[in-house]
Amino acid sequence: MKKIIIIGAGAMGSAFAVPCIDNKNHVTIVGTHLENDLIEKIKIDNQTHPVLKTKLSNEIKFEKFEKLQTILEQDFDILVCGVSSIGIEWFVKQISKNYKKRIPIVLLTKGLSVHNNELTTLSDKIKDLLGKDGHSEINISAIKGPCLAAGLANKMRTGTVIANQNIKESQSLKEIISTNYYSTEISEDINGVELSGAIKNIYSMLIGASEGLSNSKAPKEIQSKFFLNTAASLIHRSISEMVEFVSHYGGKSETVYGLSGLGDLYVSAIGGRNSLMGKYLGEGYLYNDAKEKFMKNITVEGAQLALEIGPKILQDLNPQHFPLMFSMLRTICENKKLEINW
Protein backbone atom coordinates (compact mmCIF):
# COMPACT_ATOMS: atom_id res chain seq x y z
CA MET A 1 0.00 0.00 0.00
CA LYS A 2 1.31 3.43 -1.02
CA LYS A 3 0.33 6.80 0.41
CA ILE A 4 -0.80 9.02 -2.47
CA ILE A 5 -1.55 12.74 -2.20
CA ILE A 6 -3.54 14.33 -5.03
CA ILE A 7 -3.54 18.13 -5.23
CA GLY A 8 -6.66 19.29 -7.04
CA ALA A 9 -10.18 18.03 -6.34
CA GLY A 10 -11.51 18.57 -9.84
CA ALA A 11 -12.90 15.89 -12.13
CA MET A 12 -9.66 14.25 -13.26
CA GLY A 13 -7.83 14.33 -9.93
CA SER A 14 -10.84 12.83 -8.18
CA ALA A 15 -11.43 10.21 -10.88
CA PHE A 16 -7.76 9.17 -10.77
CA ALA A 17 -8.22 8.36 -7.09
CA VAL A 18 -10.69 5.57 -8.00
CA PRO A 19 -8.17 3.06 -9.47
CA CYS A 20 -5.60 4.12 -6.87
CA ILE A 21 -7.98 3.14 -4.06
CA ASP A 22 -9.04 -0.05 -5.83
CA ASN A 23 -5.39 -1.05 -6.03
CA LYS A 24 -5.20 -0.89 -2.21
CA ASN A 25 -3.49 2.48 -1.83
CA HIS A 26 -4.21 5.19 0.72
CA VAL A 27 -5.41 8.34 -1.11
CA THR A 28 -5.89 11.89 0.15
CA ILE A 29 -7.25 14.56 -2.19
CA VAL A 30 -6.49 18.14 -1.17
CA GLY A 31 -8.42 20.88 -2.91
CA THR A 32 -6.86 24.09 -4.13
CA HIS A 33 -7.62 27.42 -2.45
CA LEU A 34 -10.49 27.77 -4.96
CA GLU A 35 -12.08 24.41 -4.11
CA ASN A 36 -13.11 24.72 -0.46
CA ASP A 37 -16.80 24.92 -1.40
CA LEU A 38 -16.38 21.88 -3.67
CA ILE A 39 -14.78 19.86 -0.86
CA GLU A 40 -17.55 20.89 1.51
CA LYS A 41 -20.21 19.82 -0.98
CA ILE A 42 -18.55 16.43 -1.51
CA LYS A 43 -18.52 15.81 2.22
CA ILE A 44 -22.12 16.94 2.72
CA ASP A 45 -23.33 14.81 -0.20
CA ASN A 46 -21.77 11.59 1.12
CA GLN A 47 -18.76 11.56 -1.25
CA THR A 48 -20.80 12.38 -4.37
CA HIS A 49 -18.67 14.55 -6.66
CA PRO A 50 -20.82 17.32 -8.19
CA VAL A 51 -18.84 17.47 -11.43
CA LEU A 52 -18.45 13.73 -11.94
CA LYS A 53 -22.00 13.18 -10.65
CA THR A 54 -20.71 9.96 -9.12
CA LYS A 55 -20.42 8.70 -5.56
CA LEU A 56 -16.78 8.02 -4.78
CA SER A 57 -15.39 5.50 -2.31
CA ASN A 58 -15.57 6.48 1.34
CA GLU A 59 -11.92 5.43 1.55
CA ILE A 60 -10.89 8.50 -0.47
CA LYS A 61 -10.12 11.25 1.99
CA PHE A 62 -10.95 14.83 0.95
CA GLU A 63 -9.30 17.79 2.68
CA LYS A 64 -9.51 21.55 2.24
CA PHE A 65 -6.57 23.67 1.10
CA GLU A 66 -5.77 24.91 4.62
CA LYS A 67 -4.47 21.43 5.55
CA LEU A 68 -2.17 21.05 2.53
CA GLN A 69 1.13 22.07 4.14
CA THR A 70 0.44 19.92 7.21
CA ILE A 71 -0.24 16.93 4.96
CA LEU A 72 2.89 17.57 2.88
CA GLU A 73 5.00 17.62 6.03
CA GLN A 74 4.05 14.00 6.67
CA ASP A 75 5.56 10.99 4.89
CA PHE A 76 4.03 10.10 1.53
CA ASP A 77 5.02 8.01 -1.49
CA ILE A 78 3.50 9.73 -4.53
CA LEU A 79 2.43 13.32 -5.21
CA VAL A 80 -0.14 13.87 -7.98
CA CYS A 81 -0.70 17.15 -9.81
CA GLY A 82 -4.40 17.45 -10.67
CA VAL A 83 -4.61 21.22 -11.16
CA SER A 84 -5.24 23.01 -14.46
CA SER A 85 -2.36 24.06 -16.70
CA ILE A 86 -2.59 27.69 -15.55
CA GLY A 87 -2.08 26.48 -11.98
CA ILE A 88 1.31 24.80 -12.51
CA GLU A 89 3.34 27.63 -10.96
CA TRP A 90 0.93 27.66 -8.00
CA PHE A 91 1.35 23.88 -7.64
CA VAL A 92 5.16 24.17 -7.53
CA LYS A 93 4.96 26.95 -4.98
CA GLN A 94 2.82 24.75 -2.72
CA ILE A 95 5.04 21.65 -2.86
CA SER A 96 8.48 23.27 -2.98
CA LYS A 97 8.98 23.67 0.77
CA ASN A 98 8.34 19.99 1.51
CA TYR A 99 9.41 18.25 -1.70
CA LYS A 100 11.82 15.43 -0.93
CA LYS A 101 14.45 14.21 -3.39
CA ARG A 102 13.24 11.49 -5.81
CA ILE A 103 9.62 11.45 -4.51
CA PRO A 104 7.53 10.65 -7.60
CA ILE A 105 5.43 13.50 -8.99
CA VAL A 106 2.63 12.33 -11.28
CA LEU A 107 1.37 14.93 -13.75
CA LEU A 108 -2.25 14.48 -14.86
CA THR A 109 -2.48 18.00 -16.31
CA LYS A 110 -2.45 18.37 -20.09
CA GLY A 111 -0.92 21.44 -21.65
CA LEU A 112 2.19 23.25 -22.81
CA SER A 113 3.72 26.55 -21.78
CA VAL A 114 5.94 29.32 -23.05
CA HIS A 115 8.57 29.41 -20.32
CA ASN A 116 11.81 31.39 -20.55
CA ASN A 117 10.63 32.37 -24.05
CA GLU A 118 10.67 28.74 -25.18
CA LEU A 119 7.87 26.27 -25.81
CA THR A 120 8.11 23.76 -22.97
CA THR A 121 6.25 20.79 -21.59
CA LEU A 122 4.67 21.12 -18.17
CA SER A 123 6.98 18.50 -16.67
CA ASP A 124 10.03 20.48 -17.80
CA LYS A 125 8.47 23.65 -16.40
CA ILE A 126 7.95 21.96 -13.03
CA LYS A 127 11.55 20.71 -13.04
CA ASP A 128 12.89 24.16 -13.86
CA LEU A 129 10.80 25.89 -11.18
CA LEU A 130 11.73 23.34 -8.51
CA GLY A 131 15.36 23.56 -9.60
CA LYS A 132 15.33 27.32 -9.07
CA ASP A 133 14.11 26.61 -5.52
CA GLY A 134 17.18 24.47 -4.93
CA HIS A 135 15.74 21.01 -5.58
CA SER A 136 17.62 18.33 -7.51
CA GLU A 137 16.92 14.76 -8.66
CA ILE A 138 13.30 15.56 -9.49
CA ASN A 139 11.33 12.48 -10.43
CA ILE A 140 8.32 13.33 -12.60
CA SER A 141 6.01 11.19 -14.70
CA ALA A 142 3.18 12.19 -17.01
CA ILE A 143 0.00 10.15 -17.44
CA LYS A 144 -1.87 10.87 -20.66
CA GLY A 145 -4.39 9.18 -22.90
CA PRO A 146 -8.04 8.92 -23.89
CA CYS A 147 -9.43 9.15 -20.38
CA LEU A 148 -12.68 11.01 -19.75
CA ALA A 149 -12.92 11.59 -16.00
CA ALA A 150 -16.55 10.53 -15.56
CA GLY A 151 -15.89 7.28 -17.41
CA LEU A 152 -12.93 6.47 -15.18
CA ALA A 153 -14.86 7.39 -12.03
CA ASN A 154 -17.51 4.85 -13.09
CA LYS A 155 -14.82 2.24 -13.77
CA MET A 156 -15.28 2.09 -17.54
CA ARG A 157 -12.41 0.29 -19.27
CA THR A 158 -9.73 2.90 -19.83
CA GLY A 159 -6.24 2.82 -21.32
CA THR A 160 -3.54 5.39 -20.58
CA VAL A 161 0.22 5.71 -20.93
CA ILE A 162 2.68 6.49 -18.13
CA ALA A 163 5.79 8.31 -19.33
CA ASN A 164 9.04 8.91 -17.50
CA GLN A 165 12.57 9.35 -18.84
CA ASN A 166 13.44 6.44 -16.58
CA ILE A 167 11.34 3.52 -17.82
CA LYS A 168 11.74 1.75 -14.47
CA GLU A 169 9.82 4.57 -12.81
CA SER A 170 7.00 4.13 -15.33
CA GLN A 171 6.90 0.42 -14.59
CA SER A 172 6.82 1.05 -10.85
CA LEU A 173 3.84 3.41 -11.18
CA LYS A 174 2.10 0.94 -13.46
CA GLU A 175 2.17 -1.67 -10.72
CA ILE A 176 0.88 0.80 -8.13
CA ILE A 177 -2.14 2.22 -10.00
CA SER A 178 -3.30 -0.31 -12.61
CA THR A 179 -6.54 -2.24 -12.18
CA ASN A 180 -8.58 -4.58 -14.36
CA TYR A 181 -10.46 -1.56 -15.79
CA TYR A 182 -7.58 0.96 -15.71
CA SER A 183 -4.86 -0.46 -17.94
CA THR A 184 -1.58 1.38 -18.39
CA GLU A 185 1.18 1.29 -20.97
CA ILE A 186 4.64 2.66 -20.25
CA SER A 187 6.95 4.92 -22.22
CA GLU A 188 10.23 6.78 -21.78
CA ASP A 189 9.17 9.39 -24.36
CA ILE A 190 7.74 11.89 -21.87
CA ASN A 191 8.24 14.75 -24.36
CA GLY A 192 6.24 13.00 -27.06
CA VAL A 193 3.50 11.94 -24.66
CA GLU A 194 3.05 15.44 -23.24
CA LEU A 195 3.22 17.16 -26.62
CA SER A 196 0.68 14.75 -28.14
CA GLY A 197 -1.69 14.97 -25.18
CA ALA A 198 -1.69 18.76 -25.37
CA ILE A 199 -1.92 19.62 -29.06
CA LYS A 200 -4.65 17.08 -29.78
CA ASN A 201 -6.97 19.60 -28.06
CA ILE A 202 -6.30 22.10 -30.84
CA TYR A 203 -6.86 19.53 -33.57
CA SER A 204 -10.02 18.18 -31.91
CA MET A 205 -11.51 21.67 -32.32
CA LEU A 206 -10.71 21.46 -36.04
CA ILE A 207 -12.35 18.06 -36.37
CA GLY A 208 -15.33 19.38 -34.41
CA ALA A 209 -15.71 22.03 -37.13
CA SER A 210 -16.18 19.33 -39.79
CA GLU A 211 -19.88 19.94 -40.35
CA GLY A 212 -19.53 23.62 -41.09
CA LEU A 213 -16.40 23.08 -43.16
CA SER A 214 -17.91 20.26 -45.23
CA ASN A 215 -19.81 22.53 -47.63
CA SER A 216 -20.63 26.05 -46.52
CA LYS A 217 -23.26 26.39 -49.26
CA ALA A 218 -25.20 23.27 -48.24
CA PRO A 219 -28.18 23.42 -45.84
CA LYS A 220 -27.35 22.51 -42.23
CA GLU A 221 -29.40 19.30 -42.38
CA ILE A 222 -27.29 18.14 -45.34
CA GLN A 223 -24.05 19.09 -43.57
CA SER A 224 -25.07 17.14 -40.45
CA LYS A 225 -25.84 14.01 -42.49
CA PHE A 226 -22.86 13.92 -44.83
CA PHE A 227 -19.91 15.63 -43.08
CA LEU A 228 -17.95 12.46 -42.30
CA ASN A 229 -15.88 12.65 -45.50
CA THR A 230 -14.64 16.03 -44.33
CA ALA A 231 -14.03 14.78 -40.79
CA ALA A 232 -11.96 11.86 -42.06
CA SER A 233 -9.81 14.19 -44.16
CA LEU A 234 -9.25 16.49 -41.19
CA ILE A 235 -8.32 13.56 -38.94
CA HIS A 236 -5.75 12.35 -41.45
CA ARG A 237 -4.22 15.80 -41.88
CA SER A 238 -4.29 16.45 -38.14
CA ILE A 239 -2.33 13.31 -37.36
CA SER A 240 0.23 14.19 -40.04
CA GLU A 241 0.76 17.63 -38.52
CA MET A 242 0.90 16.21 -35.00
CA VAL A 243 3.69 13.86 -36.05
CA GLU A 244 5.71 16.73 -37.50
CA PHE A 245 5.04 18.96 -34.48
CA VAL A 246 6.03 16.34 -31.92
CA SER A 247 9.16 15.41 -33.89
CA HIS A 248 10.13 19.08 -34.19
CA TYR A 249 10.10 19.49 -30.41
CA GLY A 250 12.04 16.32 -29.64
CA GLY A 251 9.35 13.67 -29.22
CA LYS A 252 9.09 10.39 -31.07
CA SER A 253 6.78 10.25 -34.08
CA GLU A 254 5.48 6.80 -33.12
CA THR A 255 4.16 8.22 -29.84
CA VAL A 256 1.57 10.22 -31.81
CA TYR A 257 0.00 6.98 -33.05
CA GLY A 258 -0.48 5.72 -29.49
CA LEU A 259 -2.89 6.45 -26.66
CA SER A 260 -1.66 9.98 -25.92
CA GLY A 261 -2.00 11.06 -29.55
CA LEU A 262 -4.41 9.25 -31.85
CA GLY A 263 -6.32 7.65 -28.96
CA ASP A 264 -6.84 10.92 -27.12
CA LEU A 265 -7.67 12.79 -30.34
CA TYR A 266 -10.48 10.30 -31.01
CA VAL A 267 -12.09 10.84 -27.60
CA SER A 268 -11.83 14.62 -27.84
CA ALA A 269 -13.09 14.80 -31.40
CA ILE A 270 -16.25 12.71 -31.02
CA GLY A 271 -17.54 14.71 -28.08
CA GLY A 272 -16.53 17.20 -25.45
CA ARG A 273 -15.80 20.87 -24.97
CA ASN A 274 -13.10 21.20 -27.64
CA SER A 275 -15.17 19.67 -30.40
CA LEU A 276 -18.21 21.70 -29.32
CA MET A 277 -16.26 24.93 -29.63
CA GLY A 278 -15.03 23.68 -33.01
CA LYS A 279 -18.63 23.15 -34.10
CA TYR A 280 -19.45 26.80 -33.40
CA LEU A 281 -16.30 27.97 -35.19
CA GLY A 282 -17.17 25.79 -38.17
CA GLU A 283 -20.59 27.43 -38.29
CA GLY A 284 -18.89 30.78 -38.78
CA TYR A 285 -18.87 32.24 -35.28
CA LEU A 286 -15.84 34.21 -34.16
CA TYR A 287 -14.16 32.67 -31.12
CA ASN A 288 -14.90 35.55 -28.74
CA ASP A 289 -18.57 35.56 -29.74
CA ALA A 290 -18.93 31.77 -29.44
CA LYS A 291 -17.26 31.76 -26.03
CA GLU A 292 -19.49 34.54 -24.72
CA LYS A 293 -22.72 33.22 -26.21
CA PHE A 294 -22.43 29.46 -25.78
CA MET A 295 -19.53 28.55 -23.46
CA LYS A 296 -19.00 31.56 -21.21
CA ASN A 297 -18.27 29.66 -18.00
CA ILE A 298 -16.90 26.49 -19.61
CA THR A 299 -13.18 25.79 -19.88
CA VAL A 300 -12.13 24.93 -23.44
CA GLU A 301 -8.67 23.40 -23.08
CA GLY A 302 -7.79 23.70 -26.76
CA ALA A 303 -8.58 27.41 -26.79
CA GLN A 304 -6.64 27.97 -23.57
CA LEU A 305 -3.65 26.20 -25.11
CA ALA A 306 -3.94 28.22 -28.32
CA LEU A 307 -3.88 31.47 -26.37
CA GLU A 308 -0.90 30.25 -24.32
CA ILE A 309 1.36 28.99 -27.11
CA GLY A 310 -0.21 30.46 -30.24
CA PRO A 311 1.83 33.68 -30.52
CA LYS A 312 5.06 31.70 -30.08
CA ILE A 313 4.08 29.04 -32.63
CA LEU A 314 2.93 31.62 -35.20
CA GLN A 315 6.28 33.35 -34.81
CA ASP A 316 8.60 30.33 -34.81
CA LEU A 317 7.18 27.65 -37.11
CA ASN A 318 6.65 27.43 -40.86
CA PRO A 319 2.94 27.84 -41.71
CA GLN A 320 3.36 25.64 -44.78
CA HIS A 321 4.20 22.70 -42.50
CA PHE A 322 1.25 23.28 -40.15
CA PRO A 323 -1.62 24.78 -42.18
CA LEU A 324 -4.37 23.35 -39.96
CA MET A 325 -2.74 24.41 -36.71
CA PHE A 326 -2.03 27.91 -38.02
CA SER A 327 -5.64 28.26 -39.17
CA MET A 328 -6.94 27.41 -35.70
CA LEU A 329 -4.35 29.51 -33.88
CA ARG A 330 -5.26 32.57 -35.95
CA THR A 331 -8.94 31.86 -35.36
CA ILE A 332 -8.48 31.82 -31.59
CA CYS A 333 -5.61 34.27 -31.01
CA GLU A 334 -6.63 36.86 -33.60
CA ASN A 335 -10.41 36.23 -33.35
CA LYS A 336 -10.71 35.55 -37.08
CA LYS A 337 -13.22 33.39 -38.91
CA LEU A 338 -12.06 29.79 -39.29
CA GLU A 339 -10.98 29.10 -42.84
CA ILE A 340 -9.12 26.10 -44.26
CA ASN A 341 -7.07 26.33 -47.45
CA TRP A 342 -8.03 22.94 -48.85
C-alpha positions, -999 to +999 in steps of 0.1 A: +000+000+000+013+034-010+003+068+004-008+090-025-016+127-022-035+143-050-035+181-052-067+193-070-102+180-063-115+186-098-129+159-121-097+142-133-078+143-099-108+128-082-114+102-109-078+092-108-082+084-071-107+056-080-082+031-095-056+041-069-080+031-041-090+000-058-054-010-060-052-009-022-035+025-018-042+052+007-054+083-011-059+119+001-072+146-022-065+181-012-084+209-029-069+241-041-076+274-025-105+278-050-121+244-041-131+247-005-168+249-014-164+219-037-148+199-009-176+209+015-202+198-010-186+164-015-185+158+022-221+169+027-233+148-002-218+116+011-188+116-012-208+124-044-187+145-067-208+173-082-188+175-114-184+137-119-220+132-107-207+100-091-204+087-056-168+080-048-154+055-023-156+065+013-119+054+016-109+085-005-101+113+020-109+148+010-093+178+027-095+216+022-066+237+011-058+249+046-045+214+055-022+211+025+011+221+041+004+199+072-002+169+050+029+176+029+050+176+060+040+140+067+056+110+049+040+101+015+050+080-015+035+097-045+024+133-052-001+139-080-007+171-098-044+175-107-046+212-112-052+230-145-024+241-167-026+277-156-021+265-120+013+248-125+033+276-110+009+277-080+014+239-076+052+242-075+050+270-050+028+247-027+050+216-029+085+233-030+090+237+008+083+200+015+094+182-017+118+154-009+144+142-034+132+115-058+096+115-045+075+106-076+054+135-090+026+123-113+014+149-137-022+145-149-025+180-163-025+184-201-009+214-217+022+232-228+037+266-218+059+293-230+086+294-203+118+314-205+106+324-241+107+287-252+079+263-258+081+238-230+063+208-216+047+211-182+070+185-167+100+205-178+085+236-164+079+220-130+116+207-130+129+242-139+108+259-112+117+233-085+154+236-096+153+273-091+141+266-055+172+245-049+157+210-056+176+183-075+169+148-087+133+156-095+113+125-104+083+133-126+060+112-147+032+122-170+000+102-174-019+109-207-044+092-229-080+089-239-094+091-204-127+110-197-129+116-160-165+105-156-159+073-174-129+065-152-149+074-120-175+048-131-148+022-138-153+021-175-124+003-193-097+029-198-062+028-213-035+054-206+002+057-209+027+065-181+058+083-193+090+089-175+126+094-188+134+064-166+113+035-178+117+017-145+098+046-128+070+041-153+069+004-146+068+010-108+038+034-112+021+009-135+022-017-107+009+008-081-021+022-100-033-003-126-065-022-122-086-046-144-105-016-158-076+010-157-049-005-179-016+014-184+012+013-210+046+027-203+070+049-222+102+068-218+092+094-244+077+119-219+082+147-244+062+130-271+035+119-247+030+154-232+032+172-266+007+147-281-017+150-252-017+188-254-019+196-291-046+171-298-070+196-281-063+221-308-069+195-336-100+182-319-115+217-323-107+215-360-124+181-364-153+194-344-157+220-371-162+193-398-199+199-404-195+236-411-164+231-432-179+203-452-198+225-476-206+261-465-233+264-493-252+233-482-282+234-458-273+225-422-294+193-424-273+181-453-241+191-436-251+171-405-258+140-425-229+139-448-199+156-431-180+125-423-159+127-455-146+160-443-140+148-408-120+119-421-098+142-442-092+165-412-083+136-389-057+124-415-042+158-419-043+165-381-023+133-374+002+142-400+008+176-385+009+162-350+037+139-361+057+167-375+050+190-345+060+163-319+092+154-339+101+191-342+101+195-304+120+163-296+094+137-292+091+104-311+068+102-341+055+068-331+042+082-298+016+102-318+000+070-330-005+057-295-029+065-267-017+100-259-020+111-296-044+092-318-063+077-290-068+109-271-077+128-303-105+103-310-121+108-276-118+146-278-131+148-314-162+127-310-175+147-281-165+172-255-158+209-250-131+212-276-152+197-304-182+217-293-163+249-296-150+237-330-186+231-341-194+268-334-163+280-352-172+258-382-206+274-383-189+308-388-189+322-353-158+342-342-142+327-311-149+355-287-186+356-297-189+318-294-173+318-260-195+345-247-227+332-262-224+295-258-195+285-235-190+316-212-183+297-180-169+265-196-132+258-199-121+249-234-087+234-231-078+237-268-086+274-268-066+280-236-037+262-251-039+282-283-039+315-264-009+303-243+014+290-271-002+305-302+018+337-305+051+317-301+041+290-326+029+316-352+063+334-348+086+303-348+072+277-371+067+274-409+029+278-417+034+256-448+042+227-425+013+233-401-016+248-422-044+233-400-027+244-367-020+279-380-056+283-392-069+274-357-043+295-339-053+326-359-089+319-354-085+318-316-056+343-310-066+369-336-104+362-333-107+355-371-132+334-389-121+298-393-110+291-428-091+261-443-071+263-474-080+229-488 
